[in-house]
Amino acid sequence: MKKHNVWFSIVLAVFTLLYLAGNAGSAGKLAKATGTLTSIEQDGTVIINGSGYEVAASAKITNGRGERTTLDTFILPARVSYEFEYTKTGPLIRKIREMAQ
């Protein structure tokens, strides 16, 4: 009986470590995507391809010419490319660029 408990504990510990390593590895990595920005909400979130994203206060926002701008200058719907990371509160955009129409 004791051998069985020891092996079970070892297997459980290994799976726990692998799970934690996988979650830690994905934190802070930026994902790149493109889509259609259809809405800018009052709370500062944006809707791209039907999904909501927070926009970081320090996000780099550029227009189709590569000039820094603000989201309110985008003519909606707008094709955008963006970089975001997954956080505890949801996806957070770090860079967003309006693409030429």
N, CA, C and O of each residue as an XYZ file, in Angstrom:
404
protein
N       0.808     -1.194      0.000
C       0.000      0.000      0.000
C       0.856      1.265      0.000
O       0.546      2.222     -0.709
N       1.920      1.274      0.783
C       2.754      2.468      0.877
C       3.450      2.757     -0.441
O       3.599      3.923     -0.807
N       3.883      1.722     -1.171
C       4.535      1.925     -2.457
C       3.582      2.628     -3.427
O       3.979      3.531     -4.162
N       2.341      2.205     -3.414
C       1.329      2.801     -4.283
C       1.157      4.293     -3.965
O       1.067      5.103     -4.888
N       1.110      4.664     -2.715
C       0.951      6.057     -2.309
C       2.159      6.900     -2.700
O       2.011      8.054     -3.101
N       3.346      6.326     -2.585
C       4.568      7.057     -2.948
C       4.564      7.336     -4.445
O       4.830      8.465     -4.857
N       4.267      6.330     -5.269
C       4.240      6.531     -6.721
C       3.151      7.519     -7.124
O       3.370      8.361     -7.994
N       2.012      7.424     -6.515
C       0.936      8.363     -6.800
C       1.371      9.792     -6.472
O       1.103     10.710     -7.246
N       2.030      9.987     -5.348
C       2.505     11.315     -4.940
C       3.543     11.844     -5.924
O       3.534     13.029     -6.258
N       4.430     10.979     -6.387
C       5.462     11.401     -7.345
C       4.823     11.809     -8.670
O       5.161     12.851     -9.231
N       3.908     10.996     -9.163
C       3.230     11.312    -10.420
C       2.441     12.614    -10.292
O       2.479     13.450    -11.195
N       1.741     12.787     -9.201
C       0.978     14.010     -8.972
C       1.901     15.230     -8.926
O       1.566     16.272     -9.489
N       3.034     15.117     -8.278
C       3.996     16.220     -8.195
C       4.539     16.577     -9.577
O       4.679     17.756     -9.900
N       4.844     15.575    -10.390
C       5.365     15.831    -11.735
C       4.331     16.555    -12.585
O       4.658     17.531    -13.260
N       3.069     16.082    -12.558
C       2.029     16.752    -13.333
C       1.804     18.186    -12.852
O       1.579     19.083    -13.665
N       1.862     18.404    -11.560
C       1.701     19.752    -11.014
C       2.816     20.667    -11.498
O       2.556     21.804    -11.893
N       4.051     20.187    -11.474
C       5.179     20.997    -11.948
C       5.062     21.299    -13.442
O       5.330     22.423    -13.866
N       4.673     20.326    -14.229
C       4.505     20.561    -15.665
C       3.401     21.576    -15.935
O       3.542     22.430    -16.810
N       2.320     21.488    -15.198
C       1.225     22.443    -15.354
C       1.681     23.858    -15.016
O       1.413     24.799    -15.763
N       2.366     24.003    -13.893
C       2.839     25.327    -13.472
C       3.869     25.881    -14.454
O       3.872     27.079    -14.734
N       4.731     25.031    -14.971
C       5.734     25.481    -15.939
C       5.061     25.952    -17.225
O       5.499     26.932    -17.826
N       4.020     25.276    -17.646
C       3.294     25.687    -18.847
C       2.608     27.017    -18.681
O       2.635     27.842    -19.594
N       1.991     27.248    -17.538
C       1.329     28.533    -17.283
C       2.338     29.653    -17.139
O       2.099     30.759    -17.624
N       3.447     29.398    -16.491
C       4.462     30.437    -16.315
C       5.097     30.785    -17.651
O       5.449     31.941    -17.886
N       5.245     29.804    -18.522
C       5.849     30.042    -19.825
C       4.990     30.900    -20.731
O       5.527     31.618    -21.574
N       3.687     30.852    -20.591
C       2.813     31.632    -21.457
C       2.618     33.060    -20.946
O       2.211     33.930    -21.716
N       2.890     33.314    -19.697
C       2.698     34.652    -19.140
C       3.734     35.616    -19.711
O       4.922     35.296    -19.756
N       3.297     36.772    -20.138
C       4.199     37.805    -20.600
C       4.598     37.691    -22.057
O       5.256     38.598    -22.566
N       4.237     36.633    -22.752
C       4.570     36.500    -24.161
C       3.507     37.204    -24.989
O       2.309     37.055    -24.750
N       3.969     37.975    -25.970
C       3.036     38.694    -26.825
C       2.570     37.810    -27.966
O       3.366     37.109    -28.590
N       1.290     37.850    -28.230
C       0.703     37.168    -29.379
C       0.391     38.230    -30.422
O      -0.014     39.340    -30.076
N       0.575     37.899    -31.690
C       0.290     38.835    -32.777
C      -0.941     38.367    -33.523
O      -1.146     37.169    -33.716
N      -1.763     39.326    -33.945
C      -2.979     38.987    -34.678
C      -3.414     40.174    -35.528
O      -2.929     41.293    -35.356
N      -4.330     39.912    -36.441
C      -4.978     40.968    -37.220
C      -6.478     40.751    -37.119
O      -6.944     39.649    -36.832
N      -7.219     41.814    -37.357
C      -8.664     41.691    -37.283
C      -9.354     42.994    -37.606
O      -8.730     43.948    -38.069
N     -10.646     43.023    -37.360
C     -11.447     44.220    -37.606
C     -11.896     44.814    -36.279
O     -12.629     44.190    -35.512
N     -11.442     46.025    -36.028
C     -11.841     46.779    -34.836
C     -13.207     47.387    -35.128
O     -13.350     48.209    -36.033
N     -14.208     46.978    -34.358
C     -15.574     47.446    -34.624
C     -16.108     48.399    -33.568
O     -17.085     49.107    -33.813
N     -15.475     48.428    -32.383
C     -16.021     49.268    -31.317
C     -14.942     49.656    -30.319
O     -14.056     48.865    -29.996
N     -15.036     50.888    -29.840
C     -14.200     51.372    -28.751
C     -15.153     51.725    -27.624
O     -15.943     52.662    -27.746
N     -15.085     50.985    -26.533
C     -16.039     51.141    -25.439
C     -15.663     52.316    -24.530
O     -14.527     52.792    -24.554
N     -16.625     52.774    -23.733
C     -16.399     53.896    -22.813
C     -15.319     53.584    -21.782
O     -14.594     54.483    -21.356
N     -15.205     52.328    -21.381
C     -14.207     51.966    -20.361
C     -12.809     51.756    -20.941
O     -11.889     51.372    -20.217
N     -12.643     52.007    -22.251
C     -11.323     51.891    -22.869
C     -11.046     50.552    -23.513
O     -10.009     50.382    -24.154
N     -11.942     49.601    -23.361
C     -11.745     48.324    -24.035
C     -12.146     48.461    -25.499
O     -12.893     49.366    -25.871
N     -11.637     47.548    -26.320
C     -11.967     47.553    -27.740
C     -12.537     46.192    -28.118
O     -12.260     45.185    -27.467
N     -13.329     46.180    -29.171
C     -13.895     44.941    -29.693
C     -13.249     44.683    -31.050
O     -13.387     45.474    -31.983
N     -12.539     43.555    -31.135
C     -11.889     43.152    -32.382
C     -12.380     41.742    -32.701
O     -12.247     40.828    -31.887
N     -12.946     41.579    -33.887
C     -13.495     40.284    -34.314
C     -14.462     39.709    -33.280
O     -14.506     38.496    -33.078
N     -15.232     40.571    -32.630
C     -16.237     40.128    -31.683
C     -15.734     39.836    -30.283
O     -16.530     39.482    -29.414
N     -14.428     39.974    -30.031
C     -13.866     39.713    -28.706
C     -13.386     41.006    -28.068
O     -12.894     41.901    -28.756
N     -13.533     41.103    -26.745
C     -13.119     42.294    -26.018
C     -11.667     42.217    -25.565
O     -11.193     41.164    -25.138
N     -10.971     43.338    -25.663
C      -9.582     43.458    -25.233
C      -9.413     44.739    -24.436
O      -9.967     45.777    -24.797
N      -8.655     44.671    -23.361
C      -8.239     45.887    -22.681
C      -7.068     46.464    -23.466
O      -6.322     45.727    -24.109
N      -6.912     47.770    -23.412
C      -5.778     48.422    -24.060
C      -4.927     49.032    -22.954
O      -5.415     49.840    -22.164
N      -3.661     48.649    -22.897
C      -2.759     49.166    -21.874
C      -2.610     50.670    -22.029
O      -2.599     51.191    -23.144
N      -2.495     51.361    -20.902
C      -2.300     52.820    -20.935
C      -1.024     53.172    -21.693
O      -0.932     54.244    -22.291
N      -0.049     52.281    -21.671
C       1.227     52.525    -22.345
C       1.267     51.935    -23.749
O       2.332     51.886    -24.364
N       0.125     51.485    -24.270
C       0.095     50.844    -25.590
C       0.564     51.796    -26.677
O       0.264     52.990    -26.652
N       1.309     51.243    -27.636
C       1.745     52.017    -28.800
C       0.636     51.924    -29.841
O       0.342     50.839    -30.343
N       0.024     53.056    -30.166
C      -1.084     53.119    -31.114
C      -0.611     53.916    -32.321
O      -0.200     55.068    -32.185
N      -0.669     53.301    -33.511
C      -0.198     53.980    -34.721
C      -1.238     53.863    -35.823
O      -2.022     52.915    -35.870
N      -1.224     54.859    -36.714
C      -2.139     54.846    -37.855
C      -1.480     54.112    -39.021
O      -0.386     53.566    -38.878
N      -2.142     54.101    -40.162
C      -1.645     53.392    -41.334
C      -0.328     53.924    -41.878
O       0.363     53.221    -42.616
N       0.028     55.150    -41.529
C       1.302     55.740    -41.958
C       2.411     55.537    -40.932
O       3.538     55.993    -41.128
N       2.087     54.850    -39.839
C       3.089     54.586    -38.808
C       3.264     55.704    -37.802
O       4.192     55.675    -36.993
N       2.375     56.695    -37.844
C       2.454     57.822    -36.916
C       1.696     57.495    -35.635
O       0.643     56.858    -35.673
N       2.236     57.932    -34.505
C       1.536     57.726    -33.226
C       0.236     58.506    -33.239
O       0.168     59.625    -33.747
N      -0.786     57.901    -32.674
C      -2.104     58.529    -32.660
C      -2.891     57.988    -31.479
O      -2.328     57.326    -30.607
N      -4.178     58.261    -31.447
C      -5.062     57.718    -30.414
C      -6.139     56.884    -31.092
O      -6.394     57.042    -32.286
N      -6.766     56.002    -30.332
C      -7.783     55.120    -30.908
C      -8.972     55.884    -31.479
O      -9.588     55.431    -32.444
N      -9.304     57.036    -30.899
C     -10.480     57.762    -31.369
C     -10.310     58.354    -32.763
O     -11.276     58.861    -33.332
N      -9.105     58.302    -33.325
C      -8.910     58.781    -34.703
C      -9.175     57.681    -35.731
O      -9.264     57.974    -36.924
N      -9.302     56.432    -35.303
C      -9.577     55.332    -36.221
C     -11.008     55.452    -36.733
O     -11.925     55.728    -35.959
N     -11.200     55.248    -38.027
C     -12.537     55.244    -38.618
C     -13.025     53.799    -38.599
O     -12.454     52.922    -39.246
N     -14.100     53.576    -37.838
C     -14.601     52.217    -37.650
C     -15.587     51.814    -38.737
O     -16.330     52.668    -39.220
N     -15.624     50.578    -39.132
C     -14.728     49.503    -38.727
C     -13.343     49.696    -39.353
O     -13.226     50.196    -40.472
N     -12.306     49.301    -38.628
C     -10.934     49.481    -39.093
C     -10.181     48.156    -39.042
O     -10.277     47.419    -38.062
N      -9.440     47.860    -40.089
C      -8.555     46.690    -40.072
C      -7.348     47.063    -39.233
O      -6.753     48.122    -39.434
N      -6.982     46.202    -38.294
C      -5.866     46.477    -37.398
C      -4.978     45.240    -37.253
O      -5.429     44.103    -37.395
N      -3.719     45.498    -36.969
C      -2.832     44.436    -36.497
C      -2.501     44.817    -35.066
O      -2.363     45.998    -34.748
N      -2.374     43.823    -34.207
C      -2.164     44.139    -32.802
C      -1.360     43.048    -32.121
O      -1.320     41.901    -32.567
N      -0.724     43.436    -31.030
C       0.025     42.513    -30.194
C      -0.570     42.585    -28.799
O      -0.805     43.670    -28.268
N      -0.811     41.414    -28.206
C      -1.428     41.392    -26.892
C      -0.835     40.271    -26.066
O      -0.207     39.349    -26.584
N      -1.054     40.377    -24.759
C      -0.636     39.308    -23.860
C      -1.826     38.901    -23.003
O      -2.735     39.691    -22.746
N      -1.794     37.654    -22.574
C      -2.834     37.163    -21.687
C      -2.471     37.525    -20.250
O      -1.358     37.252    -19.799
N      -3.403     38.136    -19.537
C      -3.204     38.485    -18.137
C      -4.306     37.822    -17.315
O      -5.212     37.196    -17.865
N      -4.220     37.964    -16.011
C      -5.243     37.377    -15.138
C      -6.621     37.964    -15.404
O      -7.633     37.290    -15.208
N      -6.668     39.223    -15.853
C      -7.954     39.874    -16.099
C      -8.419     39.731    -17.547
O      -9.505     40.197    -17.891
N      -7.617     39.095    -18.397
C      -7.987     38.914    -19.802
C      -6.899     39.427    -20.721
O      -5.839     39.845    -20.254
N      -7.145     39.403    -22.032
C      -6.135     39.856    -22.991
C      -5.914     41.366    -22.906
O      -6.861     42.142    -22.780
N      -4.647     41.762    -22.977
C      -4.252     43.174    -22.852
C      -3.416     43.563    -24.064
O      -2.349     42.995    -24.298
N      -3.906     44.536    -24.837
C      -3.204     44.994    -26.039
C      -2.047     45.898    -25.651
O      -2.205     46.842    -24.876
N      -0.871     45.588    -26.210
C       0.336     46.394    -25.995
C       0.657     47.268    -27.209
O       1.197     48.364    -27.060
N       0.322     46.782    -28.415
C       0.541     47.545    -29.654
C      -0.666     47.332    -30.553
O      -1.204     46.228    -30.646
N      -1.083     48.406    -31.213
C      -2.167     48.284    -32.183
C      -1.888     49.259    -33.312
O      -1.550     50.421    -33.084
N      -2.035     48.763    -34.542
C      -1.742     49.581    -35.714
C      -2.894     49.474    -36.705
O      -3.318     48.376    -37.067
N      -3.388     50.617    -37.134
C      -4.414     50.650    -38.164
C      -3.777     50.269    -39.497
O      -2.722     50.790    -39.858
N      -4.410     49.374    -40.215
C      -3.885     48.948    -41.507
C      -4.549     49.760    -42.619
O      -5.683     50.218    -42.477
N      -3.832     49.927    -43.714
C      -4.390     50.656    -44.852
C      -5.636     49.934    -45.352
O      -5.661     48.707    -45.448
N      -6.668     50.710    -45.669
C      -7.949     50.129    -46.117
C      -7.866     49.649    -47.523
O      -8.848     49.135    -48.059
